[in-house]
Amino acid sequence: MARHAQVSLRTVNNVVSGYQHVSEAMRRKVHQAMEELDYRPNPIARTLRTGRTGVLALVVPEIDVPYFAELAREVINAAAGIGYRVIVDQTGHDHDRERRLLTGADRTMLFDGLLFSPLVTPAELQEMQDSPVVPLVLLGEHDFDGRYDHVAIDNEQAAFDAVSHLVAIGRRRIAAIGVQPQESYATPQQRTAGFQRALGDAGLPMEARYLQAAPHYRRAAGYAAAQELLALPEPPDAIFCYADLLAMGAVRAVFDAGLRVPDDVAVIGIDDIEEGRYSRPTLSTVSLDTPQIALEAVRRVASRIDEPGQPALQITAAHSVLVRESTGGA
């Protein structure tokens, strides 16, 4: 191709590699030669030469959960902006698969960096090797332990803000759906702490009967948990759900019980999924800045690919309470 374009091998290499400091005239000559010779770069050969694939991996528990689907879209957009492609995988709540990914036991890992939303606990991470096999940024379900970059919202404060809103609109029997007492996942623990703190600040008791577990954050789990709450002798007048999908199920359970949202029971979730913006009633929620989470995570993993030894950072993304019809908003 260099002979065909009548330029040096270095010029061809610089153009194909995307090197910026090449004159426009030289770039045109090389591109014309590429078209005439029908040349296509060989990504396998490039990987062997550079040791990099140009690919990031995003691993989440469940890809069909709307929040993770939206996160994947934003990560793909952010990665494309700096020249990376993204492969997306899910663990299906399989702890062994998470461990294999983190320890390198899964030999199919053909990517330069890993954006990981794990369910393994901090103790389990401590048992793994000190350095991950590939540059790693943790998302969401984790406490920051200073070893890995971590991008997330302040889960406790997000829950506190949601419950404080319910208190502000006059609700006094406030329930929560989403605790997972059989597991030690960070997110439900943090959201329960925020729930309890908001009740304490309002002078309201935290009653165990108003805490409902949810094995998975799905509509069916929210529906079943709300049915339990509404069957109590003194049912709640508000329900805080740890995820919007739980809240969607809870709203349906309220209507099926012959009650009204928000007149009889106000409902609020967390995530701001698109479905909640168009449901009837529209769903009040804590909106997460998913584009910021994705952008910061991609920036951190790209930086760690270039400089592996830099110290880990904790990055806290913004959140805000969006008041909609399910708690009396417009």
C-alpha positions as CSV (number, residue, x, y, z in Angstrom):
1,M,0.0,0.0,0.0
2,A,2.9,2.3,0.7
3,R,4.3,1.7,-2.8
4,H,0.9,2.2,-4.3
5,A,0.4,5.6,-2.5
6,Q,4.1,6.5,-3.0
7,V,4.6,7.3,0.6
8,S,6.7,5.8,3.4
9,L,5.6,2.8,5.6
10,R,5.6,5.1,8.6
11,T,3.1,7.4,6.9
12,V,0.8,4.5,6.1
13,N,1.1,3.2,9.7
14,N,0.4,6.7,11.1
15,V,-2.7,7.1,9.0
16,V,-4.1,3.6,9.7
17,S,-3.4,4.1,13.4
18,G,-5.2,7.4,13.5
19,Y,-2.2,9.5,14.4
20,Q,-3.2,13.1,14.2
21,H,0.1,14.7,13.1
22,V,-0.2,13.7,9.4
23,S,-0.7,16.3,6.6
24,E,-4.1,16.2,5.0
25,A,-2.5,15.6,1.6
26,M,-0.7,12.5,2.9
27,R,-3.8,11.3,4.6
28,R,-5.8,11.6,1.3
29,K,-3.2,9.7,-0.6
30,V,-3.2,6.8,1.9
31,H,-7.0,6.7,2.1
32,Q,-7.2,6.6,-1.7
33,A,-4.7,3.7,-1.8
34,M,-6.8,1.9,0.8
35,E,-9.9,2.2,-1.3
36,E,-8.2,1.2,-4.5
37,L,-6.5,-1.8,-2.9
38,D,-9.6,-2.6,-0.8
39,Y,-7.4,-2.6,2.3
40,R,-9.0,-3.3,5.7
41,P,-7.0,-3.2,9.0
42,N,-6.7,-6.5,10.7
43,P,-7.8,-6.1,14.3
44,I,-6.3,-9.4,15.4
45,A,-2.9,-8.4,14.1
46,R,-3.2,-5.0,15.7
47,T,-4.0,-6.6,19.0
48,L,-1.0,-8.8,18.8
49,R,1.2,-5.8,18.0
50,T,-0.1,-3.4,20.6
51,G,-1.4,-5.7,23.3
52,R,-4.7,-3.9,23.2
53,T,-8.1,-4.7,21.7
54,G,-9.8,-1.3,21.8
55,V,-12.7,-3.0,23.6
56,L,-14.2,-2.4,27.0
57,A,-16.5,-4.8,28.8
58,L,-19.6,-3.8,30.8
59,V,-20.8,-6.5,33.1
60,V,-24.2,-6.1,34.9
61,P,-26.4,-8.5,36.9
62,E,-29.4,-8.4,34.5
63,I,-29.3,-6.7,31.1
64,D,-33.1,-6.7,30.7
65,V,-33.6,-4.5,33.8
66,P,-34.3,-1.0,32.3
67,Y,-31.8,0.8,34.4
68,F,-28.9,-1.5,33.3
69,A,-30.1,-1.2,29.7
70,E,-30.0,2.6,29.9
71,L,-26.6,2.4,31.6
72,A,-25.3,0.2,28.7
73,R,-26.5,2.7,26.1
74,E,-24.7,5.6,27.9
75,V,-21.5,3.6,28.4
76,I,-21.4,2.7,24.7
77,N,-21.9,6.4,23.8
78,A,-19.2,7.5,26.2
79,A,-16.7,4.9,25.0
80,A,-17.3,5.7,21.3
81,G,-16.3,9.3,22.1
82,I,-12.8,8.1,23.0
83,G,-12.4,5.4,20.4
84,Y,-13.5,2.3,22.3
85,R,-16.1,-0.3,21.5
86,V,-18.1,-2.0,24.3
87,I,-19.2,-5.6,24.8
88,V,-22.0,-6.2,27.3
89,D,-22.4,-9.3,29.5
90,Q,-24.6,-10.2,32.5
91,T,-23.8,-12.4,35.5
92,G,-27.4,-13.4,36.3
93,H,-26.7,-12.9,40.0
94,D,-24.1,-15.8,39.7
95,H,-21.4,-15.1,42.3
96,D,-19.1,-17.7,40.9
97,R,-19.2,-16.1,37.5
98,E,-18.4,-12.7,39.1
99,R,-15.4,-14.3,40.8
100,R,-14.2,-15.8,37.6
101,L,-14.3,-12.5,35.8
102,L,-12.5,-10.7,38.6
103,T,-9.7,-13.3,39.1
104,G,-9.2,-14.0,35.4
105,A,-10.4,-17.6,35.6
106,D,-12.6,-16.8,32.6
107,R,-10.1,-17.0,29.8
108,T,-12.4,-15.6,27.2
109,M,-11.8,-12.0,28.4
110,L,-10.7,-10.2,25.2
111,F,-11.0,-6.6,26.4
112,D,-8.7,-3.8,27.7
113,G,-10.8,-2.7,30.7
114,L,-13.8,-3.8,32.8
115,L,-16.8,-1.7,34.0
116,F,-18.4,-4.0,36.6
117,S,-21.6,-3.8,38.6
118,P,-21.0,-6.7,41.0
119,L,-23.1,-8.3,43.7
120,V,-20.1,-9.9,45.5
121,T,-19.5,-8.3,48.9
122,P,-16.4,-6.2,49.9
123,A,-15.2,-9.2,52.0
124,E,-15.3,-11.4,48.9
125,L,-13.4,-8.9,46.9
126,Q,-10.8,-8.7,49.7
127,E,-10.3,-12.5,49.3
128,M,-9.4,-12.0,45.6
129,Q,-6.0,-11.0,44.3
130,D,-4.9,-7.5,45.1
131,S,-4.8,-6.4,41.5
132,P,-7.5,-7.4,39.0
133,V,-6.4,-9.0,35.8
134,V,-7.6,-6.0,33.7
135,P,-8.1,-2.4,34.7
136,L,-11.3,-2.3,36.7
137,V,-13.9,0.2,37.6
138,L,-16.8,-0.8,40.0
139,L,-20.3,0.6,39.5
140,G,-23.2,0.7,42.0
141,E,-23.5,-2.2,44.4
142,H,-20.4,-1.6,46.4
143,D,-18.8,0.2,49.3
144,F,-15.6,2.0,48.4
145,D,-12.6,0.2,49.9
146,G,-9.8,2.2,48.4
147,R,-8.5,-0.5,46.1
148,Y,-10.7,-0.1,43.0
149,D,-12.1,2.9,41.2
150,H,-15.8,3.2,42.1
151,V,-18.6,5.3,40.5
152,A,-22.0,5.4,42.1
153,I,-24.6,7.6,43.7
154,D,-24.9,8.2,47.4
155,N,-27.5,5.5,48.0
156,E,-28.2,6.4,51.6
157,Q,-28.8,10.1,50.8
158,A,-31.0,9.1,47.8
159,A,-33.2,7.0,50.0
160,F,-33.3,9.7,52.7
161,D,-34.4,12.3,50.1
162,A,-37.2,10.1,48.8
163,V,-38.6,9.3,52.2
164,S,-38.3,12.9,53.3
165,H,-40.5,13.8,50.4
166,L,-43.1,11.4,51.6
167,V,-42.9,12.9,55.0
168,A,-43.2,16.4,53.5
169,I,-46.5,15.6,51.8
170,G,-48.0,14.5,55.1
171,R,-47.5,10.7,55.1
172,R,-46.9,9.0,58.5
173,R,-47.2,5.3,57.9
174,I,-44.3,4.8,55.5
175,A,-43.3,1.4,54.3
176,A,-40.3,0.2,52.3
177,I,-39.9,-2.5,49.7
178,G,-36.5,-3.8,48.7
179,V,-34.6,-5.0,51.8
180,Q,-32.6,-8.1,51.4
181,P,-31.7,-9.3,54.9
182,Q,-30.4,-12.7,53.6
183,E,-27.7,-11.0,51.6
184,S,-25.0,-8.4,52.3
185,Y,-25.3,-6.3,49.2
186,A,-24.3,-2.7,49.8
187,T,-27.1,-0.9,47.9
188,P,-30.2,-2.3,49.9
189,Q,-28.3,-1.8,53.1
190,Q,-27.5,1.8,52.3
191,R,-31.1,2.5,51.2
192,T,-32.5,1.0,54.3
193,A,-30.1,3.2,56.3
194,G,-31.4,6.3,54.5
195,F,-35.0,5.1,55.0
196,Q,-34.4,4.8,58.8
197,R,-32.6,8.1,59.1
198,A,-35.4,10.0,57.3
199,L,-38.0,8.4,59.7
200,G,-35.9,9.2,62.7
201,D,-35.4,12.8,61.6
202,A,-39.2,13.1,61.2
203,G,-39.9,11.6,64.6
204,L,-41.6,8.6,63.1
205,P,-41.1,5.0,64.3
206,M,-39.4,2.4,62.1
207,E,-41.7,-0.6,62.3
208,A,-40.5,-4.0,61.2
209,R,-43.9,-4.8,59.7
210,Y,-43.4,-2.0,57.2
211,L,-40.1,-3.4,55.8
212,Q,-40.7,-5.8,53.0
213,A,-38.0,-7.9,51.3
214,A,-37.6,-8.3,47.6
215,P,-35.4,-11.2,46.3
216,H,-35.1,-9.4,42.9
217,Y,-36.0,-5.9,41.9
218,R,-38.8,-6.8,39.5
219,R,-42.4,-5.8,39.1
220,A,-43.7,-9.1,40.4
221,A,-41.7,-8.8,43.6
222,G,-43.0,-5.2,44.2
223,Y,-46.5,-6.4,43.6
224,A,-46.3,-9.3,46.0
225,A,-44.6,-7.2,48.7
226,A,-47.2,-4.4,48.4
227,Q,-50.0,-7.0,48.7
228,E,-48.5,-8.0,52.1
229,L,-48.3,-4.4,53.2
230,L,-51.9,-3.6,52.2
231,A,-53.2,-6.7,54.0
232,L,-51.9,-5.3,57.4
233,P,-54.6,-4.2,59.9
234,E,-53.1,-0.7,59.6
235,P,-51.7,-0.5,56.0
236,P,-49.1,2.1,55.0
237,D,-50.2,5.4,53.5
238,A,-46.9,5.6,51.5
239,I,-44.4,3.1,50.0
240,F,-40.8,3.8,49.2
241,C,-39.4,1.3,46.8
242,Y,-35.7,0.6,46.3
243,A,-36.1,0.5,42.5
244,D,-38.7,1.8,40.0
245,L,-39.6,-1.7,38.8
246,L,-40.6,-2.6,42.4
247,A,-42.7,0.7,42.5
248,M,-44.5,-0.2,39.2
249,G,-45.6,-3.5,40.8
250,A,-46.6,-1.8,44.0
251,V,-48.8,0.7,42.2
252,R,-50.6,-2.1,40.4
253,A,-51.2,-3.8,43.8
254,V,-52.7,-0.7,45.3
255,F,-55.2,-0.4,42.4
256,D,-56.0,-4.1,42.6
257,A,-56.8,-3.6,46.3
258,G,-59.4,-1.0,45.3
259,L,-57.3,1.9,46.5
260,R,-56.0,5.0,44.8
261,V,-52.5,6.3,44.1
262,P,-51.6,8.8,45.6
263,D,-54.8,9.5,47.5
264,D,-54.7,6.4,49.6
265,V,-51.1,5.3,49.1
266,A,-48.3,7.4,47.7
267,V,-45.5,5.5,45.9
268,I,-42.0,6.6,45.0
269,G,-39.1,4.6,43.5
270,I,-35.4,5.0,42.5
271,D,-33.9,4.9,39.0
272,D,-36.1,7.2,36.8
273,I,-36.7,4.6,34.1
274,E,-38.5,5.7,31.0
275,E,-41.6,3.5,31.8
276,G,-42.3,5.6,34.9
277,R,-42.5,8.8,32.9
278,Y,-45.4,7.4,30.8
279,S,-47.2,5.2,33.3
280,R,-50.5,6.2,34.8
281,P,-50.1,7.7,37.3
282,T,-46.6,8.8,36.4
283,L,-44.1,7.6,38.9
284,S,-42.3,9.8,41.4
285,T,-38.7,8.7,41.6
286,V,-35.1,9.5,42.5
287,S,-33.4,10.3,39.2
288,L,-29.8,9.0,38.8
289,D,-27.5,10.9,36.5
290,T,-26.8,7.8,34.4
291,P,-24.9,9.7,31.6
292,Q,-22.6,11.1,34.2
293,I,-22.1,7.7,35.8
294,A,-21.2,6.2,32.4
295,L,-19.0,9.0,31.4
296,E,-17.0,9.1,34.6
297,A,-16.7,5.3,34.6
298,V,-15.4,5.2,31.0
299,R,-12.9,8.0,31.7
300,R,-11.6,6.2,34.8
301,V,-11.1,2.9,33.1
302,A,-9.4,4.5,30.1
303,S,-7.1,6.4,32.4
304,R,-6.3,3.3,34.3
305,I,-5.5,1.4,31.0
306,D,-3.0,4.1,30.2
307,E,-1.6,4.5,33.8
308,P,-2.3,1.3,35.8
309,G,-0.6,2.4,39.0
310,Q,-2.6,5.5,39.8
311,P,-4.6,5.6,43.1
312,A,-8.2,4.5,43.1
313,L,-10.9,7.2,43.1
314,Q,-14.4,7.3,44.5
315,I,-16.7,9.3,42.2
316,T,-20.2,10.2,43.5
317,A,-22.7,11.1,40.8
318,A,-25.6,13.4,41.3
319,H,-29.2,12.5,42.0
320,S,-32.5,14.4,42.4
321,V,-36.1,13.7,43.5
322,L,-38.6,14.0,40.7
323,V,-42.1,14.6,42.0
324,R,-44.8,13.1,39.7
325,E,-48.4,12.0,40.0
326,S,-47.8,8.9,42.2
327,T,-47.0,11.3,45.1
328,G,-49.3,14.1,44.2
329,G,-47.2,16.0,41.7
330,A,-48.2,17.3,38.3
